[in-house]
Amino acid sequence: MLTTAPTTLHTWASYFSGTEIPVLATTADALTALAASQDEVTAGQLAPLVLADPMMTVKLLAHVAQRRPARALTGSETVPQAILMMGVQPFFAAFGTQPTIESTLASWPGALQGVHDVLARSHRAALIALAFAVHRKDPDAEIIHEAALMHDFVEALLWCHAPLLALAVKRLRADDPTIGSALAQRRVLNIELCDLEQALLQAWRLPELLVRITNDRRAGDPQARTVLLALRIARHSGAGWDNPALAQDYRAAGELLGLSVDAVRDKVMRLEEPEPA
């Protein structure tokens, strides 16, 4: 595991591009169970399983993108497209026994909780981003959902492969709540995780649209802003719905969606309501 922060973005990207992406134990177990009868498995069964795990989502899209012919102008931008492009049996051949987050962090309970917190936040952000995209009648709503789902995968990888550094970032923010996540990352890691994410997505040759709308530096792009605001709301609401930072998030989302602050709040809160039995 990495215990000392590299000093450059290039070194960080080189390190993480060569590390394994572990998946949730539930994902690994489900894949093993389905592999026994893979001749009967359909792409429609695999897609929800992959999308239930942000790490498996990134892993699949990166795998397919890196094997895309260089002459291809675009690639599979969604999980269902990627599985259809691969085929079911090649999918199982590529993703046999998977390393799991739980086994990787068996001796690091604090880091394991950190990963689970990131993945739970990612799912909430994806739901919010989808709701915003549907409201905007964005034709790429499905891709926006996936972009929000996978956006924080680098933070999850940091917990898996550099738990001491991830804990140091968390501790710095806990000691001084006025320090934002970007500044805390620069102080401990010498980089911002959003830049490492972009470096990895480009190195793995993910489709341009996915790379663009996961880029925090493109906040003027309506699709990228949809993802960014969904992530901010998911992050800030994790500290409670009375977090003062949410007021600014709702105002910004209202400007994007053409809604009042109260309407945005209601839209987000409805996503938290349990589905009727």
Secondary structure, 3 states (H helix, E strand, C coil): CCCCCCCCHHHHHHHHHCCCCCECHHHHHHHHHHHCCHHHCCHHHHHHHHHCCHHHHHHHHHHHHHCCCCCCCCCCCCHHHHHHHHCHHHHHHHCCCCCEHHHHCCCCHHHHHHHHHHHHHHHHHHHHHHHHHHHCCCCCHHHHHHHHHHCCHHHHHHHHHCHHHHHHHHHHHHHCCCCCHHHHHHHHHCCCHHHHHHHHHHHCCCCHHHHHHCCHHHCCCHHHHHHHHHHHHHHHHCCCCCCCHHHHHHHHHHHHHCCCHHHHHHHHHHHHCCCCC
